[in-house]
Amino acid sequence: MSWRRFFRRSQRDAELRREIDFHLAEEMEENVARGMMPEEARRQAYLNFGNPLRVREDLWQQNTLTALDNRWRDLKYELRALRRARGFALTAILTVALGIGATTLVFSVVYGVVLNPYPYRDANRIVQMAFLGKQGIRGFMAVNAHDFETVRHASTVEDAMLSDFGDPITNVSGYPEDLEIARFSGNAFDFLGVAPLFGRTLREEDQDQPVAVLGYAFCRAHYPCDQGVLGRKLDLNHRQFTIVGVMPPRFAWEDAAAFIPLVPGNDLDESYPLYLRARKGVSAEALSAQMLALVRQFVLASEGVELPPETQLKPIELGQRSGGSLQKRLELLFAAVCTLLLIACANVSILLLGRATVRRHEFEIRNALGALRSRLACQLLTEALLIALAGGVLGIVMTYAGVAALRAPLVKSFFPPEAVLTVNGWVLAFSTGLSFFTGILFGLFPSLQVSKGFQGPRFSVKFTSGSPRGRRSHRVLIAAQIASTLVLLVIAGAVIRAFVDLYKLDLGYDPHNVLTFRLPIPAGEYASWAARIQYRKALQGRLQQIPGVREASLDQAMPTGGGFPMEYALPSEHFGPDMDVKMPRADLEFVDAHFLSSMRIRILAGRTFTQSEYERGCPVALINRTFARRLFGALHPVGQMLRIPPLVAGYPGVERPEKPQEMVRIIGITGDVRAAWLPAATPRESIYLPESLFATGSSLRVNLRTENDPMAILEMARRVVKQVNPDQPLSQARTLSEILSEDLRDRDRWLAILFGTFSSIALFLAAIGLYSVASFAVAQRTREIGVRVALGASRVDIFRGVLLSESGVVLSGLAIGSFLSLIVEKLLRGFMSVPAQNGWLLPACCLVMVMVSALASYLPARRAARIEPMEALRAE
């Protein structure tokens, strides 16, 4: 038996004897107090002390008090120790704060966008049924009033509602403007389950009543938002609606300004968008199957035809109309920031492990004097938890600051209108739990490494090169850090490159210096085709004369929005209702004679139509290059004919020339126009037709190309519109560049900024970790380096040796990280439309990691090269 084991056993035996004597004395005092004689009391005490329950209770109470006392002493000791090692403490706390702060900020975004974006009851079960085609969603299920009741009583449906939208004209601001109005079925507010801020909501009996419920933002902008607004009138298309309630701020259904009753008509062809709440436990497949069966039944009853057998329906949750791409990107961002947290944990583990290795001499002496390994491990764990809690508090402060700074741009880019970005109770609970978890995670490993394997005090341990186990632990953590950081750098590079590609992409038109706005046509005005064409001609001529306007177009098109998907065919092709093959579709763009030139869309062959052809409604067309190549191949398409049946079909609100024709002649080929949000996608197949062939009475889109700042002519454009028609409202006035930047590119911009920031933080933490390892290695090898210098080693050799001491670990981490980066890059291309990695991204990231690693090892290597032999011996 070694002297140390004998010392420990003797100490435990002495503690046990003292514990037994204490309990026996306590029993004797209690028996004497009851009136027993001393001998009788002693004898009874020995009998009672054999009761295991009593002994266990006494021991538990004593051990609990001892454990609490030990934890309190550990806490005070570690506070004093951290105060003495301020540099270590600040570095470790800042590292934890960066990891927890970044993770909590992204969790706040994920919670606001993915977990709790809507205030509606059971919002995760509210869906729309989408018709799927080869290129994704082709439309959503809509039903008439009769079929709506059938859907509500389906076995897979808990409830359903109808919601339609309109843009009536109002003068609430003192000038004509159109409002986004939501029309609800009578059960809609009960379906959504949100109480009004004050007043009441719409009811079933309100369907025939002119009542309205205001949205909070619209109420704040135009009325005193209090009880006094109830009973006031809201003019919509010269019809007075009584205000009966105001909704809370988070009720922002499709950004509607107000909500009025939806009055379904008796026309079976009049259908409205449908929203369902699936029953609990009903799968998406079961809901889709029943709804598809009902749709087949409805179509057969109303039109007498069968749906094609390949028709598919899929439930789409609220906010997922784009296919869930935003949610996938946020999940990737959250995974990246969790990787950053693991890097921070590994970094603090390196710091704690190095600090504990330096203190190993102290621990071995304390262990030899009787301190148990578990007590030493608890002390190290207390230090880690203290650092984690301090870093967690600082991280929460950083989260609040980040939320305050990023609330406006992130809400505008990521969030649906109902969502809020805030640090709520769930986020705080997540941050607190994260602090404790990280404390245990990066405190447990060093405590297990340092508190085992003692072999007696070694008084020269401070100057040795450390144990092989400690060096191996450092290398594993550093390699994991470098690999994880390289993966984050590659992801950030791919996301940033995808964002840059949006700006480098040739859109096929010039968005600069273009002012665009919408002109909703007042109800009942310009009912005939001739009146509509005359109004467009007069307004276009007046807008063209505004100083600073180069060209003005007045039609229904805008290059960022796409056209109307409609059927077409070649004259030799025939399609009938009894044929299995359906007519192909292309995007029909109804434009005036100035649209292509005002948007700078290139004419590759032929010509555009003239103003005279536009005013006469001539059946001419232009097609884009992608459509021409696919349909005609090597054949020159100019002069060919196309058959477009929608030009003669009956559409409500659409006026046509006196003799409409479905055959149009191709007079030119245009360049392709790409969607700004899909840089890798194939350009749409487009057909440009004179807007006079399909003159709608609902609204027009005005595009003004200017010489200088487009917004400078907005007020003059308002005056011109008012001169032509005093009742004509003007809305949604923005520049085309602003629409591209804010609506289509802002989300990618902020994703690139966040990924770049987090990867930079990870690079900084990896540098700190490598610097810490090199610094601790130099501190441990002080005596060795001093001896080597005394024996003739040059300063350059010492510098080079320390600088290259961790090169193997760095190369291993880069190899592992490169392999993981290739896997992650393939996953990114699968669901984020990230372009394929080019040849320089991964090598460039590896080069950055090598440079940062060399920089992190430079200062320790320089310090080692300056060690004097006599100073090392004096330290000995």
BELCOR-V674768 format. One record per helix or strand of 3 or more residues. SS is the DSSP state (a for helix, b for strand). FROM is the first residue (numbers start at 0). LEN is the number of residues. Records with the same first field share a line. If there is no record, write none. Layout:
SS=FROM-LEN ; FROM-LEN
This chain:
a=2-31 ; 37-11 ; 51-33 ; 85-30 ; 122-3 ; 144-8 ; 187-5 ; 203-3 ; 215-7 ; 226-3 ; 252-3 ; 283-20 ; 324-34 ; 359-9 ; 372-41 ; 424-26 ; 460-3 ; 467-37 ; 528-16 ; 594-4 ; 610-6 ; 624-8 ; 644-3 ; 690-4 ; 709-15 ; 735-45 ; 781-9 ; 794-9 ; 806-25 ; 840-25 ; 868-7
b=125-8 ; 135-5 ; 156-10 ; 180-4 ; 195-4 ; 210-4 ; 232-4 ; 238-9 ; 257-4 ; 271-7 ; 311-6 ; 513-7 ; 548-7 ; 563-4 ; 584-7 ; 602-4 ; 619-5 ; 640-3 ; 662-8 ; 685-5 ; 698-8 ; 730-5
